[in-house]
Amino acid sequence: MSARTAEQTEQVTKAVHEAIDLLTPRLRALVGNTGADFTHCLTALAPLASPEVGDLCTRAVQVRNRAAHQAPLFLRDLEPLARVAEEFGMPDLSRLIFSQRPKPTVETPKLTVNIIHKQQQPVIQQHTAADPSAVHELRAEPGAGWEEFKQRGNEHFSHGRFTEAMELYTWAIAKDHKQAVLYSNRALCAIRLKQFQYAREDAEEAIALDSKRTKYYALLAEALLGLEKFDEAEEACGAGLEVSPKDAALQLLQRNAHASAENLIYSGQPVPHAAEYMKCLLKPAGLVADMPQPLPPDKVRSLLEAQRLCNEATGLLQTDPRKAMDLYEQAAQSGYAFGMYCLAKGICDGVGNWTRDFYRADEILRRAAAQDPFLNVNGQLISNWGVPAAMGSIGVSFRDGRGVDTDNVQAADWFLKAADLGSPEAMNNIGNCLLHGTGVPKNEAAARTWFRKAADAGLAEPKLNLGFMLLNGQGGPADRQAAVALFSDAAVQGNPEAVQVLHDLKLRGDKRAAATFVGVSAKDAEAMYLQGSTILAGDPKHNDKREGVALLRAAADLGHVAAQRAAAQALLDSHEDPALGFEYTRKAAEAGDREAKNQLGLLYAYGVGCKRDTGVPSPGVRPTSRTSLQH
């Protein structure tokens, strides 16, 4: 890299970071969350916008991730940031972001070209450089149009200078981002440089601007083939062939994509269920797949021992998490996929004081996910459950940016693989992706199907999700009775949001929801808290406030922090039992509740329910001594 290129790269990196810093507070104001970071703001805004703007948000988040990981940044990385500002009503900020770009400078030997503007007319001056290290230099004043940048880019492309051409197309796009040909030209540069993700983004942008040019579909297919997304490449060709059914280039690309996809599928990729394994593999005519080789006896014994270690570890997680992690590590070292998954999950969560290391966890998960999803044990085909568990966890990593750059497309892909192998958690996750159009095209009917499968497997969260879809008639006909039944099941399983939904339905007069809520509230802390709060707020059906306080106390005794704070307030306000009110406040404060911490300081200061101690600082105020709370 030359000194000039290195300098420009540094300038672009600085401009990207400054653009993100400028955008973040404005985006926070849009989402109404002053603590949200750049990624969470755009993640919240994307579903509310058009699909095109949603894709733009995804690209902006990817730029942020590359910047955070100190990956190389290019001029084009400022585009999605500036366009996000424009799309969300911040044209002034969009112009400011673009104004921070370094001057367009491209390098080739021994020629200097300056575009200079005099009296509104461009004049091109050309001369041979005396200095052997001289470079092409193109400086555009405000009057230069996108056509001029495009022409110079074409010249560089024709001489194989793809990086320089890409930079000039980027400047042309800055002048007019509605010209599809600029994106297609830049996509072709990216393909030549094997920057396939960039090529995909530009090809998709070109198609969005002009869906009648088959060349753009071919570029998209080439980019997807480079990313090894063979099914999507085949679909891109199919979309292009709808425009021009006899396009020979697209027909050839489609055959290549189809052949590549089948080679991937029939070399041991996941299939829905073990019982259908051979049938799925043998479905296409002329393709034959062998049953997995039987595990030798020593491998079977190792497998059984690893299972025993994992079972023992799971039983120790609450009492001796460190030993549990050691046992998971032993099981993982034997090559047992479920042991690898458990170990990686523990590393992510910092179980047993293990240092959180998302990168190490990701490496372990990928080794587990690479195993055969089925095992032949004494002629019987059984599921290797650690494989779908690991796949689903990799999907979570891509969704949450845990050790990898956030990538909703990759997340959905991993969720689908794991769901096809029978993972209920992955079924719920891919359902959410389909419901919101995150990483995959929005499809409410498909989302409803996956939620149903996950709910049938017994998970509470998909029951809640499916219940909302049935209640609102999403992805199919509405069914209020079935929705309430699902909410009830999820509430009985302890899902706090389901309890809240039942409580809301009860207040609206739903008798079945009310009956279920009464049953749940007899043993569920969240339900007790909601019911108690409703009574104290003035529920006309309950005139005895003592019943509300009793419910709050019952929930507080079960460790419900909000109930501890609410019960304390009720006891202190009524002067019924200030000492108990103080005790509940202390417990909530120790659990990290900020309001309770502030209240605790006041109780100490005034001696309410406790011995007065003015030396105890109120939380949130920097202490001037090392005085600690005495109870």
N, C-alpha and C positions, 0 to 999 in steps of 0.2 A: 504494500500500500504506500503511495507517495505521500509526501508531507501535506500536499494540497488536499488529497482525498481524506487523510486522517483528520485534518483540520475540519473539513466539512462534516465528517461523521460525528465529531465531537460537537459541532454546532447543532446538527440535527438532534442528537441525543439531548442536549440542553433544551432545545426548543420543545421537544416532546414532553419532557418533565415539567417545563413551565406551563405548557398547554394543559396538562392534567391538573396541575395546581390551580390554574385559573378556572377550569371547568368544575372542579369538585364542589366548591361552595355554592355555585349556581345550581348544580344538580341537586344538592341537598335541599335547597329551598323548594325545588319542584316536588320532591318526594316527601317533604315535611319531616325530615329526620336529620338533625344537625350532627349526629354522630356517625352517619353512614359513610363508607368509603366510596371511591369512584366506581368500583365493580358493583357493589350492592345498589348504588343509585341507578346505574344503567340496567341492572337485572330487574329492578322494580319498574322501570319505565318502559322497557322493551315490550312487555305484553300489552301495554296500553296503546301502543303505536301500530302503524301499519307493518306488514311483514317486511317490507323493504327497510323501514327505519329500524325494525327489530334486528335485522341482519347487520345494519350499520352499527348498532349498539354492540353487537357481538364482536365486530371487527375492532371497535374502539377498545373493548376489554382486552382483546388479544394484543393490541399494541401496548396497553398498560402492563400486561404480563411480560411481554418481551423486554420492556423497559425495566421492570422490577428485577428480572433475571439477568440484566445487563447483556442481553442478546443484541446483535447488530441491528441498528435502526437505519431506515432509509427515508428520503424525502417523502415518499408515498405514505409513510406512517403518520404524517401530520394530517392527511386527508380525512380519515374517519373522525378525527377529533374535531377538526374545523366543521365538518358536515353535521356532526352531532349537535354542535352549538347552533348551527343554522336551523336544523330541523326542530329544535326545541325552543325556537324563538329568541335566539341570542345572536343576531347578525353582527352586532358590534364585536362580540367575542370571536366569532368566526373570522372576521377580517383581521383581528389582532393576531390570532393564531397563524394565519397565513403570512402575515407581515413579518413573523419571526423566522421565516425560512432563510437559510443562507443563500447567497447569490448563486444562480445556476452556473456551475462550472463543470465542464466535461473534458476529459483528457485523451489526446491522441498526439502522435509525434509531429513536431515542426511546423505547425500552422496555427495562426491566431486569427480568429474572426470576431469582429465586434459589430454588433447591431446597435447603431446609434440613431437617435431620433432628433431630427431638425425640422422645425415647423410642421410637426405632425406627420412627416413622411420618413419612413425607415430607409436608411442608407447603409448598405453593407460594405465594409472596408476589409480588404483581404491583403495579406502580405506574408512573405516567407520569413520565418523567424531566424534571426542570427544565432540565437542561443539554441543549441541542440536539445536542451531540456524543455524548450517552450512547449506550450500546450494549446489546444483549441480552447478558446474562452468565449462564452456567449453571455453577454449581459443584456437583459431586456428591460427597457424602460416601461413605464405603465402603458404606453400605447401599443406595445407589441401584442399581436393576436395569437390565438392558439394554433392557427395554420402554420405560422412561422416556426414555432417550436416543433410541430409535427413534421414539417419538411426536414428540419435538421436531424430529428430523431430517425427519420427514414434513411437519411444518408449514413448515419452511424450504423444502423441495422444492416444495411447492404454491405458494409465492410466488416461485419461480424463483431462490432463493438456494442454488445447487447446491454451492458451496464450503463454506458453513456446514453444509448438510445432510450433506455427505461427512464433515466433521469429527465430527459427532455420531454418525453410523453407525460411525465408527472407534472412538469411545469405547464404543459398544454392543458392538462386537466384542471389545473389551478385557475386557468383563464376561463375555461368553460367545461364544467363537469357533466354536461348533458350530451356530449359527443361520444356515441358508442364506439366509434372507430378508434378513439384514443385508448380506451380500455382494452380493446381486442389487440391492438398493437403492443401494448405493454404486457398483456397476458402472454403473447408469443415470445417476448423477451424473457419473461419469467420461466417459461417452459424450456427455452434454450439454456437458461442458467440453472435448471432443475429446482427452481423455487416454486414447487407445484401448488402450495397453499395460496401464495400470492396470485398465481395464474388462475386458480379456481375463483378467487374473489373477483378478479377483473373480468373473467369470462361471464360470470353470473351478472355483474353490473352491466356488461354490454348487452346481454340478452334482455335484461330488465328495460333498457333504453330502446332496444330495437329487436323484437322477437321474430322478425321475418328473415334474418340473415343466418343461413345454415352454417356459415363459417364460425359463428360464435358458439354454436352447439358443439362443433368439432373441437374447438379450443377447450371448452369445458370438459368434454370427454377425455381429451389428452391429459388435462390436468388431473382428473380423477383417476385415470389409469396410473399416472405417476404416483398418486397417493395410495394406490392399491385398493381403491374403492370401486371394485369392478361392477357391482350391481348398479351403483349410482351412475357409472360411466355408460352402462348399457341403457339406462333410463334416459340419460341426456341425449344419446344418439336417437332413441325412439322419439323424443320430443322434437328433435331436428327433422327427423324423417316425416313427421306429421306436416311440417312446413313444405318439405320437398321430398316426396317419397322415393325418388329415383337418384338421390344424391349418392354417388358411388363412394366418396370418401367416408361419409357417415355409415354407409352399409358395411364397409370394411372395418371401421372402428367398432361398430356394434358387434360384429362377429368376434373380433379380438377380445372385447370386453366379456362377451358371453363365455368364450372358451376359458378365459382367465378365471372367471367366477366359478365355473364348474370344476376346474382343477383345484380351486381352493376348497369348495364344498366337499368334494369326494376324496380329500386327502386326510380326513379325520376331523372335520369341523363339528361343532356341537349340533345335536339333533334334539327334538323335544323330550322324548322319554326313552328310558332304557328299553322298554318292551317294544318300541317301534324303531329301534336303532337300525337293525338290518334292513327293515322295510324302507326306511328313508334313504339309506345309502344305495339301495338297489333300484330306486324308482326310475331313473333315466334309462332308456334302452341302451344296451351294450355296455353299461358300466357295472362292474362287479367289485365289491369290497369284502374283504375277509373279516371274520370275527376277530376281535382283539386276542392276542396270544394268551393262553392261560398263565397266571402267575405261578412261578415255581414255588415249591413248599416253603423255602426259606423266606421268600418275599411275603407269602401269606402270614407266616409267623411274625415277621417284622411289622406287617400291617396291623395285626391284632394287638401287638404290644404297643404300637403307637396310638391305637384307639384307646387302650387302657390308660395310657399316660394322659391323653386329652380328657378323658372322663374324670380322672383323679384331679387334674388341674382345675377343671370347671368347678368341682366341689370345694376347692380351696380358695377360689377367687376372693371371697368375702373375708375369710379368716387369715389367709396367708398368701397375699397376692404375689409376693416375691417368689415363693416356692412354685406357685402356679405357673408363673412365667418361665421358670427354669424347666418345668416339665413340658410346657409347650415347645420350648427350644429343643429339648431332646426329641420330641415327636417330629419336629420340623427337620432336624438333622437326618432323620431316617428317610426323608423324602415323602412323608405323609402330607398330602395336600391340605387336609383340614388342620393339621398341626401348624403348617406354614401360615394359613389364614389366621388362626387364633394368635399366633405369635405376632404377626404383622399388626393385627388389630390392637393387641396389647401395647405394642410399641407406639402406635398412633395415639393411644389414650394415656400413655405414661403409666401403665399399671405397674405396681410393685416398685415404684421409684425408678423404673427404666427411663432413660433419657428419650424424649420424643424425637424420632428421626423419621420424617416422612419419606425421605429418599431411600433409606434402607428398607422401610416397610413396602414401598412400591416395588423394589427389586425382588423382595420375597414373594409378594403377591403375583408378580408376573411369572415367576418360576412355577408357582402353584397353578396358575391359569393355563400354563403351557402343557400341563399333563393331559393324558387321555381322560375325557370326562366319564368313561366307563371302564370297569375292571372285570376281567374274566377270572372268577374265583371258582375253581373246580367245575368249569363248564357253565356256571351261572353268571349272567351279566348283571352287575350291580353298579349303581351310580357312585362315582367318586365325588362326594358332596363338597369336598374342599375346593374343587375346581369352580363350580358356579358361585360359591361364596366369595372366592378370590376375584372372580370376574366382576361380580357386583360391587365389591369394595374398590376395585380399580375405577369403575364407573363413578363412584362417590368421589374419588380423588379428582377426577377430571371435572366433575360438577362443582366441587368446592374449592378447586385450586390447591389441593393438599399434596404438596411435593411435586406437582406438575402444573403447567399453565392451564388455566380454566379453558375447557373446550367442551361445549355442550353437545356437539356432534359426536365426539369420541365417547362422552359419558353415555349418551343414548345407545350408541353401538354396543358398549360393554353391558349395559343394562339388558339389552335385548338378547345378547348371547346368554347371559346368566338366566334370564327369564325362560328362554327356550329350554334350558336344562332343568327347569323346575324350581328355581329360587323364588320363594314368595316375596322376599324383600325387593328383589329385582323386578318382579312383576309389578309391584306397587310403584317403583321408581319409573319404570318405562311408561306406566299408566299416567303418571304425572307429566312426563315429557310429552306424551301424545295429547294430553288434555290442554296443555299450555303452548304447544308448538315449540318446545325447547329442544333444539338439536335435531328434531324431526318435524315433518309437516304436521300441523294440527289435525287431529282426528278423534273427535269425541266418542264416536262409536267404538273405535279400537281401544281407547282409554277405558271405557266402561267394561269391555271384555276382560282386559288385564286386571282391573280392580276386582272384578268378580272372581277371577282365578285366585288372586292373592287373598281375598276375603274367605273363599272356600277353604284355603289352607289354614285359616284360623287367626290371621293377623288382625289387630284392632284398627290400625291406621287405614288400610284399604277399605274396611267396612265403613269408616267415617267418610272416606272419599266417595265411595260408591253411593252411600246414603245421600250425600249432597247432589250427586248427579241424578238420582232417582227423584229427589225432592224437587229439583229445578227442571226436570225433563231434558237433561243434556245427554246427547248421544243415543236417545231413544225415548219412549213414552215415560211420562211421569208416573210415579207410584208412591204416594205419600205413606201408605201403610207399610210397604216394604222398607222405605227409608227409615221410618221410626224404629222398625224392628232392628235394622242394622245399627242405628245410633244406640239402641238399648244394649245390643250385644257388645259394642265397643265400650260403652260406659261400664258395663259389668266387668270388662277386662281391665278397667282402670284408666282408660284414655280420658284425660281431663277435658279435652275439647269436646268430646262426645257428651260428657256430663254437662258441659256448658250449653250445648245445643239442646239437650233434653230439657234443661232448666228453662231456656228461652221458649221452647215449644209449650212447655207446661204453663208458662205465664200467658201464652196466647190461647189457652183453653184446650190444648190437645190432651184428651183424657188418657190415651194410651201412654203418651210421653210422661204424663203426670204420675201414672201408676208405676211405671218403671223407675222414674226418678225417686219416688218415695222408697222403693225397695233398695235402690243404689245408695241413697242418702243414709241408710241405716249402718253402712260400713265403709263408705267412700269419703275420704277427707275433703276432696274437692266439692262433692255434692253437699256435704254438711256445711261447708263454708258458703257456698252459693245460697243455700236455703236460709241459713242464719242471717246472711247479709240482707236478703230480701225481706225477712221479717222485721229486722231493725230499720230498714228503709221505709217501712209503712205498708206491709202487705195487708190488705183489708180482711183477708181470711184468717189472719193471726193477730189478735189484739194483745197477746201476752208477749211482751218483749223479752221476758225471761227465757222463753223457749228459744228465741234467736240467739241469746247469749249462751245458752246451754249447747246449742249446735256448734257455735264458734269455738267454745271451749273443747268440745269433743274433737273437732278437727285440729285444734291447736295441740292437743295432747298426742295426736298422731303425727305431729311434726310439720303440719301445713303452715308455712311461714306467714302467708297473708292472713290466715286465720289467727295466728298468734298475735299479729299486730292489731287486727280488728277486735279480737277478744279483749286485749289489753286496753284499747281505747274505750270500749264499752264499760269495762270494770272501773276505769279511772274516771270517766265522765259521770257515772252514776254514784261514785264514791262507795260502791258496794264492797269492793275488796281491793284497795290500792296495792297491797303487798303482792297479790296474785297478778294484778295488772303490771306491776313492775317486773315480775318474774317472766311473764310472757314477752314483755318488751325486750328483756335481756336475751331471751332465747332467739327472738327474731333478729336482734342485732348481731348476735354471734353467728347467725346463719348468713349474714351479709346484707340484710335489708337496710337500705340507706335511711328511710324514714324512721325505722326503729332505732338506728344509731343516734340520729339527732334527738329523738324523743328521750332516749336513755340518758343523754347528757343533761337534758333539762330536768329529768326526774332526780338525778343526783344533785343538781344545783339547788333544787327547791326541797329536796328531802321527801319527795312523794313516794310512799311505798317502800322507802329505804332510809338509811341514815344519811343525813345531808353530808355531801362531800364536794365542796367547791373546787377542790384540787383536781377533780376529774374533768378533763377537757371534753367539750362537745365534739363529737366526730365531725370532721370537715374543717375544724379549726386546728391549725398547727400547734401542738403542745409545746409548752416552754420548759417542761420538766419530764422526767421519766416516770411520773406517777402512773400506776396501772390500776385497773378496776379491781376493787376488792368486794367480794360477795360473801 
